[in-house]
Amino acid sequence: MKAVLFFAATLLPVILAFAHGEDKPGPNGGHIKMPANFHTEVIADKDGSFHIYLLDMQFKNPTVKNSEIKAYVMNGKKKTSLKCSVMGVNHFHCKNSKPIKSANSLVIKAKREGTWASMDAKYTLPLKEFEQLVSSPSAAPTPVEDHSKH
């Protein structure tokens, strides 16, 4: 019985993560988390900043309307708050005044269209590369867009 409970407790979070699309790129090529009745999608730039999209349950309709992001990175016990502002018409850009040299996690408190997430979206840093899904040996991987010049 203990083995079954251990197996269930270990496997359930992985199954739930895959069920919410955390195992593949989001519509903008970023990493997905589901902190509430919406999703967050994060794309890391080479300069240590982050582009954050607030998506609906179907991974669509990014919005900044009546929305807000509070984000920080952790390096051990050191917490560095990020300044987040709207970029373009559909996402937020979060950065520090100085480039962040290293961090082991990104934590996002998000409000989408007036609703605050019931929990923080936590991302392990550095964000891992997604495995390329290649249908044939000659197919080239899809390049990831560099957002660092925004």
C-alpha positions as protocol buffer text, in pm:
chain_id: "A"
residue {
  index: 1
  type: MET
  ca { x: 0 y: 0 z: 0 }
}
residue {
  index: 2
  type: LYS
  ca { x: 284 y: 242 z: 83 }
}
residue {
  index: 3
  type: ALA
  ca { x: 441 y: 170 z: -256 }
}
residue {
  index: 4
  type: VAL
  ca { x: 115 y: 257 z: -432 }
}
residue {
  index: 5
  type: LEU
  ca { x: 81 y: 584 z: -238 }
}
residue {
  index: 6
  type: PHE
  ca { x: 444 y: 674 z: -307 }
}
residue {
  index: 7
  type: PHE
  ca { x: 401 y: 599 z: -677 }
}
residue {
  index: 8
  type: ALA
  ca { x: 80 y: 805 z: -697 }
}
residue {
  index: 9
  type: ALA
  ca { x: 233 y: 1099 z: -507 }
}
residue {
  index: 10
  type: THR
  ca { x: 539 y: 1095 z: -731 }
}
residue {
  index: 11
  type: LEU
  ca { x: 364 y: 1044 z: -1063 }
}
residue {
  index: 12
  type: LEU
  ca { x: 58 y: 1267 z: -1018 }
}
residue {
  index: 13
  type: PRO
  ca { x: 239 y: 1604 z: -1044 }
}
residue {
  index: 14
  type: VAL
  ca { x: 413 y: 1488 z: -1362 }
}
residue {
  index: 15
  type: ILE
  ca { x: 84 y: 1375 z: -1517 }
}
residue {
  index: 16
  type: LEU
  ca { x: -83 y: 1705 z: -1423 }
}
residue {
  index: 17
  type: ALA
  ca { x: 207 y: 1903 z: -1570 }
}
residue {
  index: 18
  type: PHE
  ca { x: 178 y: 1722 z: -1901 }
}
residue {
  index: 19
  type: ALA
  ca { x: -200 y: 1765 z: -1897 }
}
residue {
  index: 20
  type: HIS
  ca { x: -151 y: 2142 z: -1878 }
}
residue {
  index: 21
  type: GLY
  ca { x: 101 y: 2158 z: -2163 }
}
residue {
  index: 22
  type: GLU
  ca { x: 412 y: 2214 z: -1953 }
}
residue {
  index: 23
  type: ASP
  ca { x: 600 y: 1952 z: -2154 }
}
residue {
  index: 24
  type: LYS
  ca { x: 591 y: 2142 z: -2485 }
}
residue {
  index: 25
  type: PRO
  ca { x: 635 y: 2500 z: -2604 }
}
residue {
  index: 26
  type: GLY
  ca { x: 347 y: 2743 z: -2570 }
}
residue {
  index: 27
  type: PRO
  ca { x: 205 y: 2935 z: -2866 }
}
residue {
  index: 28
  type: ASN
  ca { x: 490 y: 3189 z: -2844 }
}
residue {
  index: 29
  type: GLY
  ca { x: 761 y: 2925 z: -2798 }
}
residue {
  index: 30
  type: GLY
  ca { x: 785 y: 2969 z: -2421 }
}
residue {
  index: 31
  type: HIS
  ca { x: 741 y: 2761 z: -2108 }
}
residue {
  index: 32
  type: ILE
  ca { x: 389 y: 2715 z: -1967 }
}
residue {
  index: 33
  type: LYS
  ca { x: 256 y: 2705 z: -1610 }
}
residue {
  index: 34
  type: MET
  ca { x: -103 y: 2714 z: -1484 }
}
residue {
  index: 35
  type: PRO
  ca { x: -125 y: 2916 z: -1160 }
}
residue {
  index: 36
  type: ALA
  ca { x: -504 y: 2969 z: -1183 }
}
residue {
  index: 37
  type: ASN
  ca { x: -783 y: 2954 z: -1438 }
}
residue {
  index: 38
  type: PHE
  ca { x: -529 y: 3087 z: -1690 }
}
residue {
  index: 39
  type: HIS
  ca { x: -176 y: 3003 z: -1807 }
}
residue {
  index: 40
  type: THR
  ca { x: 150 y: 3195 z: -1791 }
}
residue {
  index: 41
  type: GLU
  ca { x: 404 y: 3157 z: -2071 }
}
residue {
  index: 42
  type: VAL
  ca { x: 765 y: 3267 z: -2019 }
}
residue {
  index: 43
  type: ILE
  ca { x: 1038 y: 3332 z: -2272 }
}
residue {
  index: 44
  type: ALA
  ca { x: 1385 y: 3412 z: -2135 }
}
residue {
  index: 45
  type: ASP
  ca { x: 1611 y: 3656 z: -2317 }
}
residue {
  index: 46
  type: LYS
  ca { x: 1988 y: 3630 z: -2333 }
}
residue {
  index: 47
  type: ASP
  ca { x: 2015 y: 3950 z: -2126 }
}
residue {
  index: 48
  type: GLY
  ca { x: 1838 y: 3786 z: -1827 }
}
residue {
  index: 49
  type: SER
  ca { x: 1501 y: 3950 z: -1887 }
}
residue {
  index: 50
  type: PHE
  ca { x: 1172 y: 3767 z: -1941 }
}
residue {
  index: 51
  type: HIS
  ca { x: 872 y: 3805 z: -2171 }
}
residue {
  index: 52
  type: ILE
  ca { x: 556 y: 3687 z: -1995 }
}
residue {
  index: 53
  type: TYR
  ca { x: 225 y: 3614 z: -2167 }
}
residue {
  index: 54
  type: LEU
  ca { x: -103 y: 3566 z: -1980 }
}
residue {
  index: 55
  type: LEU
  ca { x: -303 y: 3310 z: -2178 }
}
residue {
  index: 56
  type: ASP
  ca { x: -653 y: 3170 z: -2141 }
}
residue {
  index: 57
  type: MET
  ca { x: -736 y: 2806 z: -2066 }
}
residue {
  index: 58
  type: GLN
  ca { x: -695 y: 2715 z: -2434 }
}
residue {
  index: 59
  type: PHE
  ca { x: -342 y: 2865 z: -2446 }
}
residue {
  index: 60
  type: LYS
  ca { x: -475 y: 3157 z: -2655 }
}
residue {
  index: 61
  type: ASN
  ca { x: -575 y: 3522 z: -2628 }
}
residue {
  index: 62
  type: PRO
  ca { x: -275 y: 3680 z: -2453 }
}
residue {
  index: 63
  type: THR
  ca { x: -385 y: 3996 z: -2277 }
}
residue {
  index: 64
  type: VAL
  ca { x: -256 y: 4288 z: -2072 }
}
residue {
  index: 65
  type: LYS
  ca { x: -600 y: 4444 z: -2021 }
}
residue {
  index: 66
  type: ASN
  ca { x: -675 y: 4476 z: -1647 }
}
residue {
  index: 67
  type: SER
  ca { x: -372 y: 4250 z: -1589 }
}
residue {
  index: 68
  type: GLU
  ca { x: -57 y: 4276 z: -1381 }
}
residue {
  index: 69
  type: ILE
  ca { x: 268 y: 4090 z: -1324 }
}
residue {
  index: 70
  type: LYS
  ca { x: 488 y: 4092 z: -1013 }
}
residue {
  index: 71
  type: ALA
  ca { x: 801 y: 3884 z: -1064 }
}
residue {
  index: 72
  type: TYR
  ca { x: 1128 y: 3808 z: -892 }
}
residue {
  index: 73
  type: VAL
  ca { x: 1421 y: 3572 z: -933 }
}
residue {
  index: 74
  type: MET
  ca { x: 1585 y: 3370 z: -658 }
}
residue {
  index: 75
  type: ASN
  ca { x: 1953 y: 3281 z: -634 }
}
residue {
  index: 76
  type: GLY
  ca { x: 1974 y: 3066 z: -325 }
}
residue {
  index: 77
  type: LYS
  ca { x: 1810 y: 3284 z: -60 }
}
residue {
  index: 78
  type: LYS
  ca { x: 1874 y: 3610 z: -245 }
}
residue {
  index: 79
  type: LYS
  ca { x: 1557 y: 3758 z: -394 }
}
residue {
  index: 80
  type: THR
  ca { x: 1580 y: 4011 z: -677 }
}
residue {
  index: 81
  type: SER
  ca { x: 1260 y: 4187 z: -778 }
}
residue {
  index: 82
  type: LEU
  ca { x: 1204 y: 4254 z: -1145 }
}
residue {
  index: 83
  type: LYS
  ca { x: 1041 y: 4560 z: -1301 }
}
residue {
  index: 84
  type: CYS
  ca { x: 757 y: 4446 z: -1526 }
}
residue {
  index: 85
  type: SER
  ca { x: 589 y: 4662 z: -1787 }
}
residue {
  index: 86
  type: VAL
  ca { x: 360 y: 4609 z: -2081 }
}
residue {
  index: 87
  type: MET
  ca { x: 541 y: 4539 z: -2407 }
}
residue {
  index: 88
  type: GLY
  ca { x: 356 y: 4567 z: -2734 }
}
residue {
  index: 89
  type: VAL
  ca { x: -13 y: 4492 z: -2705 }
}
residue {
  index: 90
  type: ASN
  ca { x: -15 y: 4142 z: -2563 }
}
residue {
  index: 91
  type: HIS
  ca { x: 256 y: 4068 z: -2306 }
}
residue {
  index: 92
  type: PHE
  ca { x: 481 y: 4192 z: -2027 }
}
residue {
  index: 93
  type: HIS
  ca { x: 857 y: 4238 z: -2020 }
}
residue {
  index: 94
  type: CYS
  ca { x: 1026 y: 4188 z: -1681 }
}
residue {
  index: 95
  type: LYS
  ca { x: 1385 y: 4285 z: -1610 }
}
residue {
  index: 96
  type: ASN
  ca { x: 1625 y: 4406 z: -1346 }
}
residue {
  index: 97
  type: SER
  ca { x: 1811 y: 4738 z: -1368 }
}
residue {
  index: 98
  type: LYS
  ca { x: 2135 y: 4535 z: -1386 }
}
residue {
  index: 99
  type: PRO
  ca { x: 2174 y: 4214 z: -1588 }
}
residue {
  index: 100
  type: ILE
  ca { x: 2108 y: 3907 z: -1376 }
}
residue {
  index: 101
  type: LYS
  ca { x: 2415 y: 3686 z: -1381 }
}
residue {
  index: 102
  type: SER
  ca { x: 2262 y: 3379 z: -1222 }
}
residue {
  index: 103
  type: ALA
  ca { x: 1937 y: 3267 z: -1068 }
}
residue {
  index: 104
  type: ASN
  ca { x: 1782 y: 2931 z: -996 }
}
residue {
  index: 105
  type: SER
  ca { x: 1414 y: 3023 z: -1013 }
}
residue {
  index: 106
  type: LEU
  ca { x: 1166 y: 3276 z: -1148 }
}
residue {
  index: 107
  type: VAL
  ca { x: 849 y: 3341 z: -947 }
}
residue {
  index: 108
  type: ILE
  ca { x: 549 y: 3517 z: -1101 }
}
residue {
  index: 109
  type: LYS
  ca { x: 244 y: 3660 z: -926 }
}
residue {
  index: 110
  type: ALA
  ca { x: -7 y: 3724 z: -1201 }
}
residue {
  index: 111
  type: LYS
  ca { x: -343 y: 3892 z: -1247 }
}
residue {
  index: 112
  type: ARG
  ca { x: -522 y: 3825 z: -1577 }
}
residue {
  index: 113
  type: GLU
  ca { x: -825 y: 4034 z: -1667 }
}
residue {
  index: 114
  type: GLY
  ca { x: -894 y: 4124 z: -1303 }
}
residue {
  index: 115
  type: THR
  ca { x: -837 y: 3777 z: -1153 }
}
residue {
  index: 116
  type: TRP
  ca { x: -529 y: 3714 z: -938 }
}
residue {
  index: 117
  type: ALA
  ca { x: -380 y: 3366 z: -965 }
}
residue {
  index: 118
  type: SER
  ca { x: -447 y: 3148 z: -662 }
}
residue {
  index: 119
  type: MET
  ca { x: -80 y: 3047 z: -655 }
}
residue {
  index: 120
  type: ASP
  ca { x: 253 y: 3169 z: -789 }
}
residue {
  index: 121
  type: ALA
  ca { x: 390 y: 3036 z: -1117 }
}
residue {
  index: 122
  type: LYS
  ca { x: 738 y: 2903 z: -1040 }
}
residue {
  index: 123
  type: TYR
  ca { x: 990 y: 2831 z: -1314 }
}
residue {
  index: 124
  type: THR
  ca { x: 1323 y: 2655 z: -1261 }
}
residue {
  index: 125
  type: LEU
  ca { x: 1611 y: 2846 z: -1420 }
}
residue {
  index: 126
  type: PRO
  ca { x: 1773 y: 2822 z: -1658 }
}
residue {
  index: 127
  type: LEU
  ca { x: 1469 y: 2726 z: -1865 }
}
residue {
  index: 128
  type: LYS
  ca { x: 1536 y: 2397 z: -2040 }
}
residue {
  index: 129
  type: GLU
  ca { x: 1537 y: 2364 z: -2416 }
}
residue {
  index: 130
  type: PHE
  ca { x: 1242 y: 2176 z: -2557 }
}
residue {
  index: 131
  type: GLU
  ca { x: 1310 y: 1854 z: -2741 }
}
residue {
  index: 132
  type: GLN
  ca { x: 1264 y: 1916 z: -3110 }
}
residue {
  index: 133
  type: LEU
  ca { x: 979 y: 1714 z: -3257 }
}
residue {
  index: 134
  type: VAL
  ca { x: 1116 y: 1611 z: -3593 }
}
residue {
  index: 135
  type: SER
  ca { x: 885 y: 1428 z: -3833 }
}
residue {
  index: 136
  type: SER
  ca { x: 1162 y: 1326 z: -4072 }
}
residue {
  index: 137
  type: PRO
  ca { x: 1542 y: 1310 z: -4054 }
}
residue {
  index: 138
  type: SER
  ca { x: 1572 y: 1598 z: -4302 }
}
residue {
  index: 139
  type: ALA
  ca { x: 1336 y: 1833 z: -4118 }
}
residue {
  index: 140
  type: ALA
  ca { x: 1509 y: 2131 z: -3964 }
}
residue {
  index: 141
  type: PRO
  ca { x: 1422 y: 2239 z: -3608 }
}
residue {
  index: 142
  type: THR
  ca { x: 1210 y: 2549 z: -3572 }
}
residue {
  index: 143
  type: PRO
  ca { x: 1427 y: 2843 z: -3464 }
}
residue {
  index: 144
  type: VAL
  ca { x: 1333 y: 3018 z: -3140 }
}
residue {
  index: 145
  type: GLU
  ca { x: 1285 y: 3392 z: -3187 }
}
residue {
  index: 146
  type: ASP
  ca { x: 1532 y: 3614 z: -3001 }
}
residue {
  index: 147
  type: HIS
  ca { x: 1335 y: 3875 z: -2805 }
}
residue {
  index: 148
  type: SER
  ca { x: 1639 y: 4045 z: -2648 }
}
residue {
  index: 149
  type: LYS
  ca { x: 1627 y: 4346 z: -2883 }
}
residue {
  index: 150
  type: HIS
  ca { x: 1278 y: 4454 z: -2769 }
}
